[in-house]
Amino acid sequence: MSENSSEAQEPNAAQAPANTNSEATKTPTSEKEKENTTPRTEGAPKFGTKAAFKEQFKAFSKFGDTKSDGKHITLSQSDKWMKQAKVIDGKKITTTDTGIHFKKFKSLKISFEDYKKFVENLAQSKKVDLVEIETKMSDCGAPGLHGVASNAKIDSTIERLTDVSKYTGSHKQRFDDSGKGKGLAGRKDIVDNSGYVSGYQNKDTYSKTH
């Protein structure tokens, strides 16, 4: 009986190393494999925690609304913010996309916490990096500053169009050498009945005492 029992136990002893090897194959053998088994989201900062993002929310929620307390934002204010931050680019994300997700909250204005959910849902549906969106919206500047370059371009155009030294033809005749307009004389030919020939420069210089 003892010999049979010892023989019966021998196969179990032979199988033990096989189980040890199978467990070893499940354990990462390199640092790279260990990194892959670690969740990437662990320890990552949450969206909307940047102080700059909160300040921007407050600023844009007051833009165009003098009665706003900066705690709730409308769709139009949000669209302005995202356009200025170039989050809404007309291709990857459009105002149609923002409208669809904003209306899910069934309110004309939403709080800061709901707004974070709105941006998160938008980023997820459009497959856009959430950190990139937050960075753009935090660093886009105060409301309205994106139009400074355009205003400078307009001023340059106006200056060019009003520089009389560059005028030619009949337009040039409307101004004197100093750039002052001649009025009616510059727009219409007035007949001179003084008796002098056209172009005479010494009119009224003849002394009557002679």
C-alpha positions in Angstrom: 0.0 0.0 0.0 2.8 2.4 0.8 4.5 1.8 -2.6 1.3 2.4 -4.5 0.6 5.6 -2.6 4.1 6.9 -3.3 3.8 6.1 -7.0 0.5 7.9 -7.0 2.1 11.0 -5.6 4.9 11.2 -8.1 2.8 12.7 -11.0 1.7 15.5 -8.7 5.3 16.3 -7.8 6.1 16.4 -11.5 3.2 18.8 -12.2 4.3 21.4 -9.6 7.0 23.1 -11.7 4.5 23.5 -14.5 2.2 25.5 -12.3 5.0 27.7 -11.2 6.0 28.4 -14.8 2.5 29.4 -15.7 2.3 31.9 -12.9 5.6 33.3 -13.9 4.3 34.0 -17.4 1.6 36.2 -15.9 4.0 38.4 -14.0 5.6 41.3 -16.0 9.3 40.5 -16.7 10.3 44.0 -17.8 9.8 47.6 -16.7 7.9 48.4 -19.9 5.4 45.6 -19.2 4.9 46.9 -15.7 4.1 50.4 -17.1 1.5 48.9 -19.4 -0.2 47.2 -16.4 -0.4 50.5 -14.5 -3.5 52.7 -15.1 -2.5 55.9 -16.9 -5.2 57.9 -15.3 -4.0 57.2 -11.8 -2.8 60.4 -10.1 -3.6 62.6 -13.1 -5.0 66.1 -12.3 -8.7 66.5 -12.7 -10.1 68.7 -15.4 -11.1 72.2 -14.4 -8.9 72.5 -11.4 -6.6 75.1 -12.8 -7.0 78.6 -11.2 -6.7 80.2 -14.6 -9.5 78.1 -16.1 -11.8 79.2 -13.2 -10.9 82.8 -13.7 -11.6 82.6 -17.4 -15.0 81.0 -16.7 -15.9 83.9 -14.5 -14.7 86.5 -17.0 -16.5 85.0 -20.0 -19.7 84.4 -18.0 -19.8 88.1 -17.3 -19.0 89.2 -20.9 -22.0 91.0 -22.4 -24.1 90.6 -19.3 -23.6 93.4 -16.7 -26.0 91.6 -14.3 -24.0 88.3 -14.3 -22.4 87.2 -11.0 -19.8 85.1 -12.8 -21.2 81.8 -11.5 -23.2 80.7 -14.6 -22.4 80.8 -18.3 -24.6 80.8 -21.4 -24.1 78.9 -24.7 -23.2 82.1 -26.6 -20.6 83.1 -23.9 -19.2 79.6 -24.0 -19.0 79.7 -27.8 -17.2 83.0 -27.7 -14.7 81.6 -25.2 -14.0 78.5 -27.3 -13.7 80.4 -30.5 -11.2 82.8 -28.9 -9.3 79.8 -27.6 -9.5 78.1 -31.0 -11.2 75.1 -29.5 -14.1 75.7 -31.9 -12.3 75.6 -35.3 -15.2 74.9 -37.6 -13.8 71.5 -38.5 -13.1 69.2 -35.5 -15.5 71.1 -33.2 -18.3 73.3 -34.4 -21.0 75.4 -32.8 -23.4 72.7 -33.7 -21.5 70.3 -31.5 -21.4 72.7 -28.6 -25.1 73.4 -29.0 -26.0 69.7 -28.9 -24.1 69.0 -25.7 -25.1 72.3 -24.0 -28.8 71.6 -24.5 -28.5 68.3 -22.6 -28.4 70.3 -19.4 -31.9 71.8 -20.3 -31.0 75.3 -19.0 -30.0 78.6 -20.6 -27.2 79.0 -18.1 -25.1 76.3 -16.3 -22.8 76.3 -13.3 -19.1 75.8 -13.2 -19.4 72.2 -12.2 -21.9 71.5 -15.0 -19.7 73.3 -17.4 -16.8 71.0 -16.6 -19.1 68.0 -17.4 -20.1 69.8 -20.7 -16.5 70.2 -21.8 -15.7 66.6 -20.8 -18.6 65.2 -22.8 -17.7 67.3 -25.8 -14.1 66.3 -25.7 -15.0 62.6 -25.3 -17.5 62.6 -28.2 -15.1 64.5 -30.6 -12.1 62.5 -29.4 -10.1 65.6 -28.5 -7.5 65.8 -25.7 -9.2 67.3 -22.6 -5.9 68.7 -21.2 -5.3 70.5 -24.5 -8.7 72.1 -24.4 -8.2 73.2 -20.8 -4.8 74.7 -21.6 -6.2 76.6 -24.6 -9.2 78.0 -22.7 -7.0 79.0 -19.8 -4.4 80.8 -21.9 -6.6 82.6 -24.5 -6.6 85.9 -22.7 -9.4 88.2 -21.5 -12.7 88.3 -23.6 -12.3 90.4 -26.7 -8.5 90.7 -26.9 -8.3 88.4 -29.9 -9.6 91.3 -32.0 -6.7 93.6 -31.4 -4.8 92.5 -34.5 -7.8 92.9 -36.7 -8.3 96.5 -35.5 -4.7 97.3 -36.2 -5.1 96.0 -39.7 -8.2 98.2 -40.2 -6.3 101.3 -38.9 -3.5 100.6 -41.4 -6.0 100.4 -44.2 -7.7 103.7 -43.2 -4.4 105.4 -43.0 -3.4 104.3 -46.5 -6.7 105.4 -48.0 -6.6 108.8 -46.4 -3.0 109.6 -47.4 -3.6 112.4 -50.0 0.0 112.3 -51.1 -0.8 109.0 -52.8 -3.8 110.3 -54.7 -3.6 110.7 -58.5 -5.7 112.3 -61.2 -8.9 114.2 -60.3 -8.8 113.0 -56.7 -5.4 114.7 -56.3 -6.9 118.1 -57.3 -9.3 118.0 -54.4 -6.5 118.8 -51.9 -3.8 121.5 -51.6 -0.2 120.8 -50.8 -0.8 120.6 -47.1 -3.5 117.9 -47.5 -6.4 120.2 -46.7 -9.5 119.7 -48.9 -10.3 122.5 -51.3 -14.0 122.1 -50.9 -16.2 122.9 -53.9 -13.2 124.2 -55.8 -11.7 120.8 -55.7 -14.8 119.0 -56.9 -16.1 121.4 -59.6 -14.6 123.6 -62.3 -15.5 127.2 -61.5 -15.3 129.7 -64.4 -13.0 132.6 -63.7 -14.4 135.9 -65.1 -11.6 138.1 -63.8 -10.2 138.7 -67.2 -6.9 136.9 -66.6 -5.7 134.0 -68.7 -5.8 130.5 -67.2 -2.7 129.8 -65.1 -1.7 133.5 -64.5 0.1 133.6 -61.2 0.4 137.4 -60.6 -3.2 138.2 -60.2 -3.9 141.3 -57.9 -0.2 142.1 -57.7 -0.3 145.2 -60.0 0.1 148.4 -58.1 -2.7 150.9 -58.9 -0.5 153.9 -58.1 1.2 153.5 -61.5 
